[in-house]
Amino acid sequence: MLDHTSADDETVFKNLIVAALNDESDSVKSHIVQVSSIMMNLALTKCEVGMSMLADPQFQAAAKIYGQHLGEKLMKKAFDKLN
């Protein structure tokens, strides 16, 4: 899914991180819905995941890893700008 993540998708994830850091609970909830939608769309359209597989614990584990890797990628980009 990382290979298919667009700049717009990354922006939604960045906004989630910023909202979480600012303790904006309503905004966090809104961005979580958006990120979840992005992950489901990527899985269904780009990664050959079937609808029934979205509830599978393996997909949920993969989604968690996707979020971790995307977060790390975005943080690296942010810190690279500091140098």
MODELLER restraints for C-alpha pairs under 7 A, 6 or more apart:
rsr = mdl.restraints
at = mdl.atoms
rsr.add(forms.Gaussian(group=physical.xy_distance, feature=features.Distance(at['CA:1:A'], at['CA:42:A']), mean=6.17, stdev=0.5))
rsr.add(forms.Gaussian(group=physical.xy_distance, feature=features.Distance(at['CA:1:A'], at['CA:43:A']), mean=6.74, stdev=0.5))
rsr.add(forms.Gaussian(group=physical.xy_distance, feature=features.Distance(at['CA:1:A'], at['CA:47:A']), mean=6.76, stdev=0.5))
rsr.add(forms.Gaussian(group=physical.xy_distance, feature=features.Distance(at['CA:2:A'], at['CA:66:A']), mean=6.81, stdev=0.5))
rsr.add(forms.Gaussian(group=physical.xy_distance, feature=features.Distance(at['CA:2:A'], at['CA:70:A']), mean=7.00, stdev=0.5))
rsr.add(forms.Gaussian(group=physical.xy_distance, feature=features.Distance(at['CA:9:A'], at['CA:38:A']), mean=6.88, stdev=0.5))
rsr.add(forms.Gaussian(group=physical.xy_distance, feature=features.Distance(at['CA:12:A'], at['CA:31:A']), mean=6.71, stdev=0.5))
rsr.add(forms.Gaussian(group=physical.xy_distance, feature=features.Distance(at['CA:12:A'], at['CA:35:A']), mean=6.71, stdev=0.5))
rsr.add(forms.Gaussian(group=physical.xy_distance, feature=features.Distance(at['CA:13:A'], at['CA:35:A']), mean=6.42, stdev=0.5))
rsr.add(forms.Gaussian(group=physical.xy_distance, feature=features.Distance(at['CA:16:A'], at['CA:28:A']), mean=5.68, stdev=0.5))
rsr.add(forms.Gaussian(group=physical.xy_distance, feature=features.Distance(at['CA:16:A'], at['CA:31:A']), mean=5.22, stdev=0.5))
rsr.add(forms.Gaussian(group=physical.xy_distance, feature=features.Distance(at['CA:16:A'], at['CA:32:A']), mean=6.84, stdev=0.5))
rsr.add(forms.Gaussian(group=physical.xy_distance, feature=features.Distance(at['CA:19:A'], at['CA:27:A']), mean=5.99, stdev=0.5))
rsr.add(forms.Gaussian(group=physical.xy_distance, feature=features.Distance(at['CA:19:A'], at['CA:28:A']), mean=5.50, stdev=0.5))
rsr.add(forms.Gaussian(group=physical.xy_distance, feature=features.Distance(at['CA:20:A'], at['CA:28:A']), mean=5.85, stdev=0.5))
rsr.add(forms.Gaussian(group=physical.xy_distance, feature=features.Distance(at['CA:43:A'], at['CA:49:A']), mean=5.30, stdev=0.5))
rsr.add(forms.Gaussian(group=physical.xy_distance, feature=features.Distance(at['CA:44:A'], at['CA:50:A']), mean=6.08, stdev=0.5))
rsr.add(forms.Gaussian(group=physical.xy_distance, feature=features.Distance(at['CA:44:A'], at['CA:51:A']), mean=6.89, stdev=0.5))
rsr.add(forms.Gaussian(group=physical.xy_distance, feature=features.Distance(at['CA:53:A'], at['CA:59:A']), mean=6.64, stdev=0.5))
